[in-house]
Amino acid sequence: MKNERGFSMIELLLVVTIVTLIAAIAIPNLRKARQSANSASAVQSLRTITTAQQMYRMKYQKYGTLLALAPEGTLDTSLGSGNKSAYLFAITLAADEQHYGVTATPTEDPANLSYYFVDETTVIRFNLGAPASASSPPIPK
């Protein structure tokens, strides 16, 4: 037999096994990091909406909807549309437009992720796996 150079079948199987093992460990951690980043983005978006609401109220003496806030230049286009970083944002106004509530609902894996809520008190509240409300606990600082 010739002295051939290359990898044997066992060596290739060993490399494939090691790569598979590393992927099995890394992929869940990557997913968790992505979910944490989306959650942090949702909290920051709620802060942005709260600031936009305060500016809108100073100008018009009432609070506004996402559609009303977007042309003011205080919200980016994705947040103005109500969908950003795997969260859906919705503003609920009271009939007199002197009170509002904003909810952030996760679009991916909603049973295991945090929902957020903020109103004119500017305290951001959260609830894990279910919609947050004014009675939910505030986010930790």
C-alpha positions, 0 to 999 in steps of 0.5 A: 500500500502507498503511504497516503496522507489525509485524515482517517474516518475516526479522526473526522468523526471525532472532529464532527463530535467535538464541533457538535458538542461546542454548538450544543453548549454555545447556541442556548447561551447565544439565544439567552444573550439575544433575549437579554439584549432585546429586553434591554432594548425594550426598557430603553424604548419605554424610556424613549416613549416616556420622554416623547410623551412628556415633550408632547404634553408640554407642547399640546397639553395632552398625551399622544399615540405612537402615530402622533409621537412619531412625526414629532421627531422623538421616536425612530421609525421602527419604534414609531411603528410599534415594533422594535427588537422583538417587542410590540409597543402599544399606547393606551390613552385615557378618554381625557388624554391626560393619562396613558399606559404603554405596554411592551409585549414580546413576540418571541417566546412570550411565555418565558420573557418579560412583559413591560408597562409604563405610565405617566408616573414613568416607573417601568414595571415588568411581569415574567410570562404575562402582561405587566400592569400598573400593579406589577413590580418595578424593574430592578435598578 
